[in-house]
Amino acid sequence: MQTVVPISAESAVPTALANLRQVLGEAAVITAPAELAFYSQDVYRSGQLPAAVIRPQSTEQLSAALRAIAPTGLPVVPRGGGMSYTDGYLPARANSIMVDLLAMNRVIAIDAEDCYVTVECGSTWKDLFDALEPQGVRTPFYGPLSGLRSSVGGALSQGSMFLGSGRYGPVAESVIGLDVVLVDGTVLKLGSHANKNGEPFFRQIGPDLLGMFLSDCGALGIKTRATFRLIRPLPESRYLSFTFRDAAPLFRAMADVARADVASEQFGFDPGLQAVRMKRSSLTADVKAVGKVVQSSGSLLKGLKEGAKVVMAGRNFLEEGTFSVHLSVDGRDATDADAKAAIVRQIMTREGVEVENTVPKVMRANPFAELNSMLGPGGERWVPVHGSVPFSQALSMYEKCEAVFAKHADSMQKFEIDRGYLCATIAGSATLLEPVLYWPDARLGFHERVLDADYLAKLPKFEANTAAAAAVATLRGDLAEAFMQAGAVSFQIGKFYRYQESLEPSAAGLLKSLKQHFDPAGRMNPGCLGL
């Protein structure tokens, strides 16, 4: 690792900026106040302004930039697509240099024969998916719901699940190689990238050094290149939806389907979130959504039939007050897909009722939709909390969350705080439970820039509501505490979840030792993981 001779605090920022402009060029060093204000916000809140934002265009440029910053001692904060709501990239210290990785977005190699793809970590999941689709391949996990903007590196740093996770698990299960740049500019090649004499086709090359940099929230280093396994998507798909009167049978059925290993995606809504989603601008009025269903159906006739079903179903197929679950099932051929769908129906209809399959059909046809769910259908602010638990504990965890909401019932009523739940299964491993909160409050500049302009124009605006925001923060903190006490595990740990408190002392001590080794001055994304 590089030996650094520090300079005086007074000259740290001017020296860093001068060094960075020399290394990266003037245009790649951003100091305009309006831009710094945007970069100081995430989905949920505003933080400290960084001293500057830099946009390197390669691993080599980033390495040189970090070497140029090192003598100043300034903190460094990596940022991917910006979809965090846990302070993942909000600076915890003054005069931080933020690294925007989105210019590093090239797909470097697609090897469909040997089943791997190497991509720069600033690529969005949609762009990666689009690059792979003509080759007839995809990554097993192929993106979060925010994949239109979420970056590959952000998902690897924060942890991520959704598209493909019903069968293949979270993003960490699909990656096999990484390039990581440490805070002093040192470049590490890990996993399959460590094989200097061969192709990056296999992750396990001795001890799994790659794993320690996954879900680190950028606390240990900055990911710049990643290699993923590739699969050939199964050609026949079936979509199914069911409703349940209560949470208990919903969780039982979802767990049984997950154990049967027949669903590619499986997710559900409680009556609260279901009502919110049904209030959004109609799927039937969204020509793009119906068009995507037609395009993805394989033939024009089949596509027109499927599109017509979406139009006819409208928003009346989910009965008010019910829980719902939605599944995508893929097979090698029609017989295989139908057999898997039959298993799902057998499990789900023990206690549930099958309904129109509009939701999973439209989601699969358009997996990387605009991120309009980051505001409520009436313009309300939105923020989730989540935890994953064993199948047997899903109902108990739901009841613990309900107890937190009961505790805060008065403040929720006073400040018009609404709630709902998203739930999903992660391969044969876990149930994810995600309570989401809505409340009347002013939008951030983040929302104005990131969300679809036409959608925003239809929504009312609220004045700043600091009292409601404070009540949401308290409620959110109590939910995180309940998840931690129950032994749940969370993605996107950032600076929000009670991560250090959740660890066995031996694990916490090892993590702190690793942090000290890679970042002895604590300059890389201070505060993340509680470090």
C-alpha positions as CSV (number, residue, x, y, z in Angstrom):
1,M,0.0,0.0,0.0
2,Q,1.1,3.6,-0.8
3,T,2.9,5.6,1.8
4,V,1.1,9.0,2.2
5,V,2.7,12.2,3.5
6,P,-0.2,14.4,4.7
7,I,-0.5,18.1,4.0
8,S,-2.0,20.9,6.1
9,A,-5.8,20.9,6.7
10,E,-6.1,24.4,5.3
11,S,-4.7,23.5,1.9
12,A,-6.3,20.0,1.7
13,V,-9.3,20.9,-0.5
14,P,-7.5,23.3,-2.9
15,T,-4.7,20.9,-3.3
16,A,-7.0,18.0,-3.9
17,L,-9.0,19.9,-6.5
18,A,-5.8,21.0,-8.3
19,N,-4.4,17.5,-8.3
20,L,-7.7,16.0,-9.5
21,R,-8.1,18.5,-12.4
22,Q,-4.6,17.6,-13.5
23,V,-5.4,13.9,-13.4
24,L,-9.0,13.9,-14.7
25,G,-9.4,17.1,-16.6
26,E,-11.5,20.1,-15.6
27,A,-14.9,18.7,-16.8
28,A,-14.6,15.6,-14.6
29,V,-14.2,17.6,-11.4
30,I,-17.6,19.1,-10.4
31,T,-17.9,21.9,-7.9
32,A,-21.0,23.8,-9.0
33,P,-23.2,24.4,-6.0
34,A,-26.4,23.1,-7.6
35,E,-24.7,19.9,-8.6
36,L,-23.2,19.4,-5.1
37,A,-26.6,19.9,-3.7
38,F,-28.0,17.1,-5.9
39,Y,-25.2,14.7,-5.0
40,S,-25.8,15.4,-1.3
41,Q,-29.3,13.8,-1.5
42,D,-30.5,10.3,-1.7
43,V,-34.0,8.9,-2.1
44,Y,-34.8,9.7,1.5
45,R,-33.0,12.8,2.7
46,S,-30.3,15.5,2.3
47,G,-26.9,15.2,3.9
48,Q,-23.7,17.2,3.9
49,L,-22.4,18.7,0.7
50,P,-19.3,17.1,-0.7
51,A,-16.3,19.4,-1.5
52,A,-16.4,18.0,-5.1
53,V,-17.7,15.2,-7.3
54,I,-15.3,13.4,-9.6
55,R,-16.2,11.3,-12.7
56,P,-13.4,9.0,-13.6
57,Q,-13.8,7.0,-16.9
58,S,-11.7,4.0,-16.1
59,T,-10.1,1.9,-13.3
60,E,-6.8,3.5,-14.1
61,Q,-8.2,7.0,-13.9
62,L,-9.8,6.3,-10.6
63,S,-6.6,4.8,-9.2
64,A,-4.7,7.9,-10.2
65,A,-7.4,10.1,-8.7
66,L,-7.3,8.4,-5.4
67,R,-3.5,8.6,-5.3
68,A,-3.9,12.3,-6.0
69,I,-6.3,12.7,-3.1
70,A,-4.4,10.6,-0.6
71,P,-1.9,13.3,0.6
72,T,-4.7,15.6,1.5
73,G,-6.3,13.1,3.9
74,L,-9.8,14.0,2.6
75,P,-12.6,11.4,2.9
76,V,-13.7,9.6,-0.3
77,V,-17.3,8.5,-0.9
78,P,-18.3,6.2,-3.8
79,R,-21.7,6.7,-5.5
80,G,-23.3,4.4,-8.1
81,G,-26.8,5.0,-9.5
82,G,-27.9,7.0,-6.4
83,M,-30.9,4.7,-5.4
84,S,-29.8,4.4,-1.7
85,Y,-32.2,5.4,1.1
86,T,-29.9,4.5,3.9
87,D,-27.3,7.3,3.7
88,G,-25.1,4.8,1.7
89,Y,-23.3,7.6,-0.2
90,L,-24.2,10.7,1.9
91,P,-21.0,12.2,3.3
92,A,-20.6,11.8,7.0
93,R,-17.6,14.2,7.1
94,A,-17.0,17.6,5.8
95,N,-14.9,18.2,2.6
96,S,-15.5,14.7,1.2
97,I,-14.7,13.9,-2.4
98,M,-17.5,11.9,-4.0
99,V,-16.8,9.5,-6.8
100,D,-19.6,9.3,-9.4
101,L,-18.9,6.0,-11.2
102,L,-21.6,6.3,-13.9
103,A,-19.1,7.2,-16.7
104,M,-17.5,3.8,-16.2
105,N,-20.3,1.9,-17.9
106,R,-18.8,-0.2,-20.6
107,V,-19.6,-3.9,-21.2
108,I,-16.1,-5.2,-21.6
109,A,-16.6,-8.8,-22.7
110,I,-19.5,-11.2,-23.3
111,D,-18.6,-14.8,-23.6
112,A,-21.8,-16.8,-24.2
113,E,-19.8,-19.9,-24.8
114,D,-18.0,-20.0,-21.5
115,C,-20.9,-18.3,-19.7
116,Y,-19.6,-15.1,-18.2
117,V,-19.8,-11.3,-18.8
118,T,-17.4,-8.6,-17.6
119,V,-18.8,-5.1,-17.1
120,E,-17.7,-1.8,-15.6
121,C,-19.5,-1.2,-12.3
122,G,-21.1,2.1,-13.4
123,S,-23.3,0.3,-15.9
124,T,-27.0,0.2,-15.1
125,W,-28.7,-3.2,-14.9
126,K,-30.9,-2.2,-17.8
127,D,-28.0,-1.4,-20.0
128,L,-26.3,-4.7,-19.0
129,F,-29.5,-6.7,-19.7
130,D,-30.0,-5.0,-23.1
131,A,-26.4,-5.8,-24.1
132,L,-26.8,-9.4,-23.2
133,E,-30.3,-10.0,-24.7
134,P,-29.2,-10.3,-28.4
135,Q,-26.8,-13.0,-27.3
136,G,-29.6,-15.0,-25.7
137,V,-28.1,-14.9,-22.3
138,R,-28.5,-12.9,-19.0
139,T,-27.1,-12.9,-15.5
140,P,-29.0,-15.2,-13.0
141,F,-29.9,-12.2,-10.8
142,Y,-30.6,-9.5,-13.4
143,G,-31.4,-6.4,-11.4
144,P,-33.4,-4.6,-8.7
145,L,-36.7,-2.9,-9.3
146,S,-34.7,0.3,-9.7
147,G,-32.5,-1.3,-12.4
148,L,-33.3,1.5,-14.9
149,R,-30.9,3.7,-12.9
150,S,-29.3,1.3,-10.3
151,S,-25.7,0.5,-11.1
152,V,-23.9,-2.9,-11.0
153,G,-21.4,-1.6,-8.5
154,G,-24.1,-0.1,-6.3
155,A,-26.0,-3.4,-6.1
156,L,-22.8,-5.3,-5.3
157,S,-21.9,-2.7,-2.6
158,Q,-25.3,-2.4,-1.0
159,G,-26.6,-5.9,-1.6
160,S,-29.6,-6.3,-3.9
161,M,-32.4,-8.8,-4.8
162,F,-35.4,-9.0,-7.0
163,L,-35.3,-9.9,-10.7
164,G,-34.3,-13.6,-10.8
165,S,-34.0,-13.8,-7.0
166,G,-36.9,-16.2,-6.6
167,R,-34.7,-18.9,-8.0
168,Y,-31.1,-17.6,-8.0
169,G,-30.9,-15.5,-4.9
170,P,-29.4,-12.0,-4.4
171,V,-26.7,-10.3,-6.5
172,A,-23.8,-11.8,-4.5
173,E,-24.7,-15.3,-5.7
174,S,-24.1,-14.3,-9.4
175,V,-20.8,-12.4,-9.3
176,I,-17.6,-14.3,-9.8
177,G,-14.9,-11.6,-10.2
178,L,-14.1,-8.0,-9.1
179,D,-11.7,-5.2,-9.5
180,V,-11.6,-3.0,-6.4
181,V,-9.6,0.2,-5.9
182,L,-8.6,0.9,-2.4
183,V,-8.5,4.4,-0.9
184,D,-4.8,4.9,-1.6
185,G,-5.2,3.9,-5.3
186,T,-4.1,0.3,-5.0
187,V,-6.0,-1.9,-7.5
188,L,-7.1,-5.4,-6.3
189,K,-8.1,-8.2,-8.6
190,L,-10.3,-10.7,-6.8
191,G,-12.2,-13.9,-7.5
192,S,-12.0,-14.9,-11.1
193,H,-10.0,-11.7,-11.9
194,A,-7.1,-13.1,-9.8
195,N,-6.4,-15.8,-12.4
196,K,-3.6,-14.0,-14.2
197,N,-3.0,-16.8,-16.7
198,G,-6.6,-17.6,-17.7
199,E,-10.1,-16.2,-18.4
200,P,-12.3,-15.0,-15.6
201,F,-14.6,-18.0,-15.6
202,F,-14.6,-19.3,-12.1
203,R,-14.8,-17.5,-8.7
204,Q,-13.2,-19.9,-6.3
205,I,-9.4,-19.4,-6.6
206,G,-8.3,-20.4,-3.1
207,P,-9.8,-18.3,-0.3
208,D,-12.8,-16.3,-1.3
209,L,-11.2,-12.8,-1.0
210,L,-13.9,-11.4,-3.3
211,G,-16.6,-12.0,-0.7
212,M,-15.4,-9.5,1.8
213,F,-16.0,-6.7,-0.6
214,L,-19.6,-7.6,-1.3
215,S,-22.3,-5.7,0.6
216,D,-19.6,-3.5,2.2
217,C,-21.4,-0.2,1.1
218,G,-18.2,1.0,-0.2
219,A,-16.5,1.0,3.2
220,L,-13.6,-1.1,2.1
221,G,-13.0,0.0,-1.5
222,I,-14.6,1.0,-4.8
223,K,-15.7,-1.6,-7.3
224,T,-14.8,-0.8,-10.9
225,R,-15.2,-4.0,-12.9
226,A,-17.3,-7.1,-12.2
227,T,-17.7,-10.5,-13.9
228,F,-20.9,-12.4,-13.6
229,R,-22.1,-15.9,-14.5
230,L,-24.4,-16.1,-17.5
231,I,-27.4,-18.4,-18.0
232,R,-29.7,-19.0,-21.0
233,P,-33.2,-17.9,-20.0
234,L,-35.8,-20.6,-20.2
235,P,-38.1,-19.9,-23.2
236,E,-41.6,-20.5,-21.9
237,S,-43.0,-18.4,-19.1
238,R,-46.2,-18.5,-17.1
239,Y,-47.6,-15.7,-14.8
240,L,-49.8,-16.3,-11.8
241,S,-51.5,-14.1,-9.2
242,F,-53.5,-15.1,-6.1
243,T,-55.3,-13.4,-3.2
244,F,-55.4,-14.3,0.5
245,R,-57.6,-13.1,3.3
246,D,-54.8,-13.1,5.9
247,A,-51.1,-12.8,6.2
248,A,-50.5,-16.3,7.7
249,P,-51.7,-18.3,4.7
250,L,-49.9,-16.0,2.4
251,F,-46.6,-16.6,4.0
252,R,-47.2,-20.3,4.3
253,A,-47.9,-20.6,0.5
254,M,-45.0,-18.4,-0.5
255,A,-42.6,-20.5,1.6
256,D,-44.0,-23.7,0.1
257,V,-43.5,-22.4,-3.5
258,A,-40.0,-21.2,-2.6
259,R,-39.1,-24.7,-1.3
260,A,-40.5,-26.3,-4.5
261,D,-38.0,-24.2,-6.5
262,V,-40.4,-23.4,-9.4
263,A,-40.7,-19.6,-9.4
264,S,-38.2,-17.1,-10.9
265,E,-39.8,-14.2,-9.0
266,Q,-42.4,-14.3,-6.2
267,F,-43.5,-11.2,-4.5
268,G,-46.6,-10.0,-2.5
269,F,-48.4,-7.0,-1.2
270,D,-50.4,-6.5,1.9
271,P,-53.8,-4.6,1.6
272,G,-52.1,-1.3,2.3
273,L,-49.4,-1.4,-0.4
274,Q,-51.8,-3.1,-2.8
275,A,-54.2,-0.2,-2.4
276,V,-51.4,2.3,-3.1
277,R,-50.3,0.5,-6.2
278,M,-53.8,0.3,-7.5
279,K,-54.2,4.1,-7.1
280,R,-51.4,4.8,-9.5
281,S,-52.1,5.8,-13.1
282,S,-53.9,2.9,-14.7
283,L,-51.9,0.2,-16.4
284,T,-54.6,0.1,-19.1
285,A,-54.0,3.7,-19.9
286,D,-50.3,3.1,-20.2
287,V,-49.8,2.3,-23.8
288,K,-46.1,1.5,-23.2
289,A,-47.0,-1.1,-20.6
290,V,-49.5,-2.9,-22.8
291,G,-47.1,-2.6,-25.8
292,K,-44.3,-4.3,-23.8
293,V,-46.6,-7.2,-23.0
294,V,-47.4,-7.6,-26.7
295,Q,-43.7,-7.4,-27.6
296,S,-42.6,-9.9,-25.0
297,S,-45.1,-12.6,-25.8
298,G,-43.2,-14.3,-28.7
299,S,-45.8,-14.0,-31.4
300,L,-48.1,-11.2,-32.6
301,L,-51.3,-13.2,-32.1
302,K,-50.3,-14.3,-28.6
303,G,-49.1,-10.8,-27.7
304,L,-52.4,-9.2,-28.8
305,K,-54.3,-11.7,-26.7
306,E,-52.1,-11.1,-23.6
307,G,-52.4,-7.3,-24.1
308,A,-56.1,-7.5,-24.4
309,K,-56.3,-9.4,-21.1
310,V,-54.4,-6.6,-19.4
311,V,-56.8,-4.1,-20.8
312,M,-59.9,-6.1,-19.8
313,A,-58.6,-6.8,-16.3
314,G,-58.1,-3.1,-15.5
315,R,-57.6,-2.5,-11.7
316,N,-60.6,-4.5,-10.4
317,F,-59.1,-7.9,-10.2
318,L,-57.6,-7.4,-6.7
319,E,-60.3,-7.3,-4.1
320,E,-59.9,-4.6,-1.5
321,G,-58.6,-5.7,1.9
322,T,-56.9,-8.8,0.6
323,F,-53.2,-9.8,0.4
324,S,-51.9,-10.8,-3.0
325,V,-48.9,-12.7,-4.4
326,H,-47.6,-12.6,-7.9
327,L,-45.3,-15.1,-9.6
328,S,-43.3,-15.6,-12.8
329,V,-42.5,-19.2,-13.7
330,D,-40.1,-20.3,-16.5
331,G,-39.8,-23.6,-18.2
332,R,-37.7,-25.4,-20.9
333,D,-40.8,-25.8,-23.0
334,A,-44.6,-25.5,-22.6
335,T,-44.9,-28.8,-20.8
336,D,-42.3,-27.8,-18.3
337,A,-43.7,-24.4,-17.7
338,D,-47.2,-25.7,-17.3
339,A,-46.0,-28.4,-14.9
340,K,-44.3,-25.8,-12.7
341,A,-47.4,-23.5,-12.9
342,A,-49.5,-26.5,-11.8
343,I,-47.3,-26.9,-8.7
344,V,-47.8,-23.2,-7.9
345,R,-51.6,-23.5,-8.3
346,Q,-51.7,-26.6,-6.1
347,I,-49.9,-24.8,-3.3
348,M,-51.5,-21.4,-3.6
349,T,-55.2,-22.5,-4.0
350,R,-55.1,-24.5,-0.7
351,E,-55.9,-21.3,1.0
352,G,-55.9,-18.6,-1.7
353,V,-57.9,-17.7,-4.8
354,E,-56.4,-17.3,-8.3
355,V,-57.0,-13.9,-9.9
356,E,-55.9,-12.1,-13.1
357,N,-52.1,-12.2,-13.7
358,T,-51.7,-8.6,-14.9
359,V,-49.2,-7.6,-12.3
360,P,-46.4,-10.2,-12.9
361,K,-47.1,-10.1,-16.7
362,V,-46.5,-6.4,-17.0
363,M,-43.6,-6.4,-14.6
364,R,-41.8,-9.2,-16.6
365,A,-42.6,-7.4,-19.9
366,N,-41.1,-4.1,-18.5
367,P,-38.7,-5.1,-15.7
368,F,-36.9,-1.7,-15.8
369,A,-39.8,0.7,-15.5
370,E,-39.5,4.4,-14.5
371,L,-38.9,4.9,-10.8
372,N,-42.2,6.6,-10.0
373,S,-43.0,4.5,-7.0
374,M,-40.4,6.7,-5.1
375,L,-43.4,9.0,-4.5
376,G,-46.9,8.0,-3.5
377,P,-49.8,8.2,-5.9
378,G,-50.8,11.5,-4.2
379,G,-47.3,12.9,-4.3
380,E,-46.4,11.7,-0.8
381,R,-42.8,11.0,0.2
382,W,-41.8,7.3,0.4
383,V,-39.2,5.3,2.3
384,P,-38.9,1.6,3.0
385,V,-37.3,-0.5,5.8
386,H,-36.7,-4.2,5.4
387,G,-35.3,-7.4,6.8
388,S,-35.1,-11.0,5.6
389,V,-35.9,-13.9,7.9
390,P,-36.2,-17.7,7.6
391,F,-39.5,-18.9,6.1
392,S,-40.8,-20.1,9.5
393,Q,-40.4,-16.6,11.0
394,A,-42.1,-14.5,8.3
395,L,-45.4,-14.3,10.1
396,S,-43.8,-13.6,13.5
397,M,-41.7,-10.8,11.9
398,Y,-44.8,-9.3,10.3
399,E,-46.5,-9.3,13.7
400,K,-43.5,-7.6,15.3
401,C,-43.7,-4.9,12.6
402,E,-47.4,-4.5,13.3
403,A,-46.6,-4.0,17.0
404,V,-44.3,-1.2,16.0
405,F,-47.1,0.4,14.0
406,A,-49.5,0.0,16.8
407,K,-47.0,1.7,19.2
408,H,-46.9,4.7,16.8
409,A,-50.6,4.7,15.9
410,D,-51.3,8.2,17.4
411,S,-48.4,9.9,15.6
412,M,-49.2,8.1,12.3
413,Q,-52.7,9.4,12.5
414,K,-51.6,12.9,13.5
415,F,-49.1,13.3,10.7
416,E,-51.0,11.3,8.1
417,I,-48.3,8.6,7.8
418,D,-49.5,5.6,5.8
419,R,-47.9,2.2,5.4
420,G,-47.9,-1.0,3.5
421,Y,-45.7,-4.1,2.9
422,L,-43.8,-5.7,0.1
423,C,-42.7,-9.2,0.6
424,A,-40.7,-11.6,-1.5
425,T,-38.9,-14.9,-1.3
426,I,-35.2,-15.2,-2.0
427,A,-34.4,-18.6,-3.6
428,G,-34.9,-21.4,-1.1
429,S,-33.4,-19.3,1.7
430,A,-35.6,-16.5,3.1
431,T,-38.7,-14.3,3.1
432,L,-38.0,-10.6,2.7
433,L,-40.4,-8.3,4.5
434,E,-40.3,-4.6,3.5
435,P,-42.6,-2.1,5.3
436,V,-42.9,1.1,3.3
437,L,-43.9,4.5,4.7
438,Y,-45.7,7.4,3.0
439,W,-46.2,10.8,4.4
440,P,-47.0,14.4,3.2
441,D,-43.7,16.3,2.8
442,A,-41.9,18.4,0.2
443,R,-40.0,16.6,-2.6
444,L,-36.3,16.7,-2.8
445,G,-34.3,18.0,-5.7
446,F,-33.4,14.3,-6.2
447,H,-37.0,13.5,-7.0
448,E,-37.2,16.3,-9.5
449,R,-34.2,15.1,-11.4
450,V,-34.6,11.4,-11.2
451,L,-38.4,10.7,-11.6
452,D,-40.3,10.8,-14.9
453,A,-41.2,14.4,-15.6
454,D,-44.6,13.6,-17.0
455,Y,-45.5,11.7,-13.9
456,L,-44.3,14.4,-11.6
457,A,-46.4,17.0,-13.4
458,K,-49.5,15.1,-12.5
459,L,-48.8,15.0,-8.7
460,P,-49.6,17.6,-6.1
461,K,-46.8,19.2,-4.1
462,F,-46.5,19.5,-0.3
463,E,-44.8,22.0,1.8
464,A,-41.9,20.9,4.0
465,N,-43.3,19.0,7.0
466,T,-40.5,18.7,9.5
467,A,-42.7,17.3,12.3
468,A,-44.0,14.5,10.0
469,A,-40.4,13.7,8.8
470,A,-39.2,13.5,12.4
471,A,-42.1,11.1,13.3
472,V,-41.2,8.9,10.2
473,A,-37.6,8.9,11.3
474,T,-38.5,7.6,14.7
475,L,-40.9,5.0,13.3
476,R,-38.3,3.9,10.8
477,G,-35.7,3.5,13.5
478,D,-38.0,1.4,15.6
479,L,-38.7,-0.9,12.7
480,A,-35.0,-1.3,12.1
481,E,-34.5,-2.2,15.8
482,A,-37.3,-4.8,15.6
483,F,-35.6,-6.4,12.6
484,M,-32.3,-6.4,14.3
485,Q,-33.6,-7.9,17.6
486,A,-35.4,-10.7,15.6
487,G,-32.1,-11.7,13.9
488,A,-33.2,-10.5,10.4
489,V,-30.6,-9.6,7.9
490,S,-30.8,-6.6,5.6
491,F,-29.4,-5.4,2.3
492,Q,-28.4,-1.8,1.7
493,I,-27.0,-1.5,5.2
494,G,-25.5,1.9,4.6
495,K,-25.3,4.1,7.7
496,F,-28.9,3.3,8.9
497,Y,-29.2,-0.3,10.0
498,R,-27.9,-1.5,13.4
499,Y,-25.3,-3.5,11.7
500,Q,-22.5,-3.5,14.4
501,E,-25.1,-4.3,17.1
502,S,-26.3,-7.3,15.1
503,L,-22.8,-9.0,14.8
504,E,-21.1,-11.5,17.0
505,P,-18.1,-9.9,18.6
506,S,-15.6,-12.1,16.6
507,A,-17.2,-11.0,13.3
508,A,-17.3,-7.3,14.3
509,G,-13.6,-7.5,15.4
510,L,-12.5,-9.1,12.1
511,L,-14.4,-6.5,10.1
512,K,-12.7,-3.7,12.0
513,S,-9.3,-5.3,11.5
514,L,-10.0,-5.5,7.7
515,K,-11.1,-1.9,7.7
516,Q,-7.9,-0.9,9.5
517,H,-5.8,-2.9,7.0
518,F,-7.4,-1.5,3.8
519,D,-8.1,2.0,5.1
520,P,-6.1,2.8,8.2
521,A,-7.2,6.5,8.4
522,G,-10.8,5.6,8.0
523,R,-11.2,7.8,4.8
524,M,-13.3,5.5,2.6
525,N,-17.0,6.2,3.1
526,P,-16.7,6.9,6.8
527,G,-19.7,5.7,8.9
528,C,-20.9,2.9,6.6
529,L,-21.4,-0.4,8.3
530,G,-20.9,1.5,11.6
531,L,-17.2,1.8,10.9
